């Protein structure tokens, strides 16, 4: 069962949580939603607000849902769900029902869909979005290493408006 807590009460390591354990970015409505696995993101304070940033490549189906909605969710899971996250990262919601195939249970009682099995959910209200500009690379090796297809991420800054954590 998830309970609401304040963002300031989180005691997590964002480097492990995002980079090693991964997350699902989810957005949409009960009628139509999608999620994608991500291992890039950030948590912090920006513009005087607690924020989470999400990075989504243009070809990802989830981008349509994040663009259309005011809110998105970042879902974090116990290690036992790594296979489900890998499935969600390797398949498109355009082609399969990822929730059904991964065994995850969507919940629609917040401003963005999230998953019942998550250990932590951050509901975020979009504040800003822009496409990564390759002209900003100071280290030019990053462009070739991470963007050989020139499919630059859309960067979303979202205010964390609700935190749900497993009891």
C-alpha positions in Angstrom: 0.0 0.0 0.0 1.3 3.4 -0.9 0.9 6.4 1.4 1.4 10.1 0.8 4.6 11.7 2.1 6.3 15.1 1.6 9.1 15.3 -0.9 11.3 16.5 1.9 10.8 13.3 3.8 12.3 11.1 1.1 15.5 9.3 2.1 16.7 7.9 -1.2 19.9 7.8 -3.3 18.8 9.3 -6.7 21.9 7.8 -8.4 20.9 4.3 -7.4 17.2 4.8 -7.7 17.3 6.2 -11.3 20.6 5.0 -12.8 20.7 1.5 -11.4 17.2 0.5 -10.4 15.5 2.4 -13.3 12.0 3.9 -13.4 8.9 3.9 -15.4 7.7 7.3 -16.8 3.9 7.1 -17.2 1.3 9.6 -18.5 -2.1 9.6 -20.0 -5.7 8.9 -18.9 -7.6 5.8 -17.8 -8.8 5.5 -21.4 -5.4 5.7 -22.9 -1.9 5.8 -21.3 1.6 4.5 -21.7 4.8 4.0 -19.8 8.5 3.7 -20.7 11.5 2.5 -18.8 14.2 5.2 -18.1 17.5 5.2 -16.4 18.2 8.9 -17.0 16.7 11.6 -14.9 17.3 14.0 -12.0 15.8 15.1 -8.7 16.5 18.5 -7.1 15.3 22.0 -6.6 14.8 24.4 -9.4 12.9 27.7 -9.5 12.3 27.3 -5.8 10.3 24.0 -6.3 11.1 20.4 -5.7 11.5 19.0 -9.2 12.1 15.9 -11.2 13.4 15.9 -14.7 12.6 13.2 -17.3 14.3 12.7 -20.7 12.4 11.2 -23.5 13.6 10.5 -27.1 11.3 11.6 -29.9 10.5 8.1 -31.2 9.1 6.9 -27.8 5.3 6.4 -27.7 5.2 7.8 -24.1 6.3 11.2 -25.4 2.9 11.7 -27.0 1.2 11.2 -23.6 3.6 13.4 -21.6 3.2 16.1 -24.2 -0.6 15.9 -24.1 -1.0 15.9 -20.3 -0.2 18.4 -17.6 1.2 15.7 -15.3 3.4 12.6 -15.5 4.5 10.0 -13.0 7.9 8.5 -12.2 7.5 5.0 -10.8 10.2 3.2 -8.9 10.2 -0.5 -8.1 11.9 -3.2 -5.9 14.6 -5.2 -7.7 12.2 -8.1 -8.2 10.4 -6.0 -10.9 13.6 -5.5 -13.1 12.3 -8.0 -15.6 9.0 -6.1 -16.0 11.0 -2.8 -16.4 13.2 -4.5 -19.0 10.1 -5.6 -20.9 8.6 -2.1 -20.8 11.9 -0.7 -22.1 12.2 -3.2 -25.0 8.6 -3.1 -26.3 6.4 -0.2 -27.6 3.0 0.5 -26.2 2.0 1.0 -29.9 2.3 -2.7 -30.4 1.5 -4.4 -27.1 -0.3 -3.8 -23.8 2.7 -3.4 -21.6 0.9 -3.4 -18.3 -0.8 -6.7 -19.1 2.4 -8.3 -20.5 4.6 -7.1 -17.7 2.1 -7.9 -14.9 1.9 -4.3 -13.7 -1.3 -2.9 -12.4 -2.1 0.7 -13.4 -3.8 3.0 -10.9 -5.8 6.1 -11.9 -6.5 7.9 -8.6 -3.9 10.6 -9.0 -3.2 13.3 -11.6 -1.2 10.8 -13.7 -1.4 7.0 -14.0 1.0 5.1 -11.8 1.5 1.4 -10.8 0.3 -0.4 -7.7 3.5 -2.4 -7.5 5.8 0.6 -7.2 7.7 1.3 -4.0 7.8 5.0 -4.8 5.8 7.3 -7.1 6.5 10.9 -7.9 3.6 12.7 -9.5 5.0 15.7 -11.4 3.3 18.8 -13.0 5.1 19.9 -16.1 6.8 23.2 -15.7 9.1 23.3 -18.8 10.0 21.2 -21.8 12.6 21.7 -24.5 14.5 19.6 -26.9 18.2 19.0 -26.1 20.2 21.4 -28.3 23.4 19.7 -29.5 25.0 23.2 -29.9 25.2 23.2 -26.1 27.6 20.2 -25.9 30.8 21.3 -24.3 32.2 17.8 -24.5 31.7 17.0 -28.2 32.2 13.2 -27.7 28.7 13.0 -26.0 26.9 13.8 -29.2 28.5 11.0 -31.2 28.4 8.6 -28.3 24.7 9.0 -27.3 23.1 10.5 -30.4 24.4 8.7 -33.5 20.8 9.0 -34.9 20.5 12.6 -33.9 17.4 11.7 -31.9 17.9 14.3 -29.1 15.9 13.9 -25.9 13.0 16.1 -24.9 13.8 17.3 -21.4 10.9 17.8 -19.0 11.1 19.7 -15.7 8.2 18.8 -13.5 7.3 20.0 -10.0 6.8 17.1 -7.7 3.3 17.7 -6.5 2.7 14.3 -4.8 4.9 11.6 -3.4 3.5 8.1 -2.8 5.8 5.6 -0.9 5.2 2.0 0.1 4.6 1.6 3.8 
